[in-house]
Amino acid sequence: MRQKLVVGNWKMYGRLERNRTLLEGVLSGVRDLTQAAYGVCVPYPYLAQAQVMLQGSNVAWGAQNLSQHEEGAFTGAVAPGMLVDFGCRYVIIGHSERRALFHESNDIAAAKFDAAIKAGMTPIFCVGETLVERESGVTEQVVARQLDVVLNHVGAAAVAKSVIAYEPVWAIGTGKTATPEQAQAVHAFIRAQVAQLDEQTAQALCILYGGSVKPNNAEQLFAMPDIDGGLIGGASLVAEDFVAICSAANAAAAG
Ligand code: 13P
């Protein structure tokens, strides 16, 4: 059986003191939840804080972006090796906010995916359609295109070391969650796409759902056969809510 995973995406939120309280709450809340895996992806300046506070715990940490380059004259960018220096396990790649607001293309996302794998991190690669795309019935085509670029670029061995997150853009930060059935259908589609590349990789692949996952809908989402956990935005900033979502994953994993 695939492991359940819950990862918080803090986005551009946090301050040293607030983070401390949040991480203390998360640590004490998930300490005894031994059936699933947990992580938080924090803004770059707080990686050192996450490392110091989470080292040796059952909460891993990571970043929300990285450069595809090893080093060089790239003002403002952060290299994969720098994230590794701070013990990052995860790095989010291709989030719709980066695609829309920072004009990251599928090709750039694929290069970043590759760079993350080469540095020994686990990329959390995000795909998902906009509302207009869903309403015009092209969800699968959009997701397939986003996936294909990476699958063709990095190959099955790299995909096996990654996590995919299905994040419908219309559900992010809107309070509108995909129904468990809507999400399950796209997750099954993603797994089938990966199976065309390699069946074993597809069966073992962790596919997270992201988009307004809250304590009151996590249980139903995580009960679906192809939903292996969640990528959590807003609710990951409230310790009690994040712990409740982790607890739902733990319970789903425990069966
Ligand atoms: P919300 O949980 O706030 O909708 O954000 C989802 C997300 O974008 C996680 O990456």
Residues whose N, C-alpha, C, O or C-beta is under 5 A from the ligand:
A	BS01	13P	N9 A171 I172 G173 T174 G210 G211 S212 V213 L231 I232 G233 G234 A235
